[in-house]
């Protein structure tokens, strides 16, 4: 499996590109920007962006979609009917996406936004703005914060300590690391 | 990215080493096995997508090596030369690094969380979005390094030097800083309190 983490200076956000070792159809998580470095990562590795997975529809995570669709004929998956007016395939809790040889599980993780989802590929979890290294996503109010924390505790932490966390912002982590060092996860609901 | 496989030894929950069916404990000669992997890495493009959890490396020269997509969780590195190495999307959490030369290294989106780092110079390095949560760093110098977006949340830093560093979006929330020198670094761009992204 080829795996790349790409950083967008515009939204200070991460995008992730996943494709087969031998090249071919790939998926992209949260294209906040479509720039030369992303295009180079795709083309140099003989990949074709066939699927776009959106963790949530905030601009820093989706702004590259329109440009990307001018180059690649990709399907969008999101917990929204459309992204930037482009129709999306709806995802919800426990959906299993078959993206070529990749099997991706959808986990609804509301709190940062109502449409937030995480994507689990094997031992790799793409969390968007739900959870990052030592932090959690911003929330609108106390209710949303409680919902986010409850979601993390109920659905994310039980996935296992060695599950890798690839967040929308900041460095990667592991669930076990977050259990030990994330100061927000100790908050009372 | 490495793919975890369980050790073939019945009842063992540890991960199997790369190019082996056994973990570091149940491998008949883990030290020789790791030496072979490192020898091959030096003559090729480096370490890529390998599970090397729990290994011990001592007095090896891995200068300039590319390490990508690897797990070195709970590894012990003593007097290892990593100068000029390129470490990306790799997991060295709960590792121990003692007297290693980590100067002029590129660490991009790598994880050292929960590690113990002693007497290691990381000087003149590019450390972008490094995860240093909960590290225990003693006598470590990051002088003249770019630490953009790196997180030291919950770390314990003693005699740590970060002179002339770029600390933009670096997080030090809940970090215990015994003696940390930030001289000539842009601490105003770093976060020192609990704050959400």
Interface residues (C-beta under 8 A of the other chain):
Chain A: X1 X3 X5 X7 X12 X122 X123 X124 X129 X132 X133 X134 X135 X136 X137 X138 X162 X164 X169 X170 X171 X172 X173 X174 X176 X177 X180 X181 X182 X183 X184
Chain B: X1 X3 X4 X15 X49 X69 X73 X88 X89 X91 X93 X108 X109 X110 X111 X113 X114 X128 X129 X130 X131 X133 X134 X149 X150 X151 X153 X154 X169 X171 X173 X174 X194 X196 X197
